[in-house]
Amino acid sequence: MQLSQRQFKTFSDLVYSNCGIHLHAGKKHLLKARLAKRLRKTNIRSIDEYLQLVKSDGRELIRFLNAVSTNHTFFFREPRHFQYLHEGHRNIWCAASSSGEEPYSVAIYCLEKGFRPSILATDISTSVLQTGQSGIYHLSKTKNIPKRLLKKYFQRGRGKWEGFVRVKEELRRLVTFKRFNLLTDPSPSCQFDVIFCRNVLIYFDHAVKLRVVNKLYGALKKNGYFIIGGAESLSSLQHGYRYIEPSIYMKA
């Protein structure tokens, strides 16, 4: 399958306008591979024909965005961030939750500290949200979870589910999964004590970062924490947050 420069630009612009992800020239091979999968799924041979489908069918647009968005995560990733959570933090938003490992890790940390948060877990990809809602993960995904916590909060699968675990219902009840587009959707009506938006800003250009960061500022309570990934920074952006330490900001 050949992907011309014109086609690459057209699909790149489509991705950017819908979710703010910038696919630079180095991502052409990745886009080609993801497109090939969607063409096989839809039994379409022509890239231009598939483009017309994406433009006319909102459901296929979502499937296409699912295919091109990157969703790499694991349980207890960058756990030092959790030290800022305390019993006054009852409403928490994981704004790029991927397949659920982050919000479930946050929920476990809070329960171990003696309080029960309400966690909104959002992502643009419906496929990873389905994984989060099911709470079913391969055992290999749980290597960073201490054995005591794994036994306490997860059920081991048997039979056809051998080699998998499922998050126990007590934990699943604390997390609500919902599709949310950081670029285009209006902020939730409530405000949050803590917002995690980790390891997603790196996929945005300056303009989109600024837009997203300030949108999330409006969804945060006064003195609430805004937590980004360890490789990310707000230093080049105009914003109202107060810097606490690398990755950690507060709404002053």
Buried (B, 14 or more C-beta within 10 A) or exposed (E): EEBEEEBBEBBBEBBBEBBBBEBEEEBBEEBBEBBBEBBEEBEBEEBEEBBEBBEEEEEBBBBBBBBBBBBEBBBBBBEEBBEBBEEEBBBBBBBBBBBBBBBBBBBBBBBEBEEEBBBBBBBBBBBBBEBBBBBBBEBEBBEEBEEEBBEBBBBEBEEEEEEBBBBEEEBBEBBBBEEBBBBEEEBBEEBBBBBBBBBBBEBBEEEBBBBBBBBBBEBBBEEBBBBBBEEBBBEEBEBEBEEEEEBBBBBE
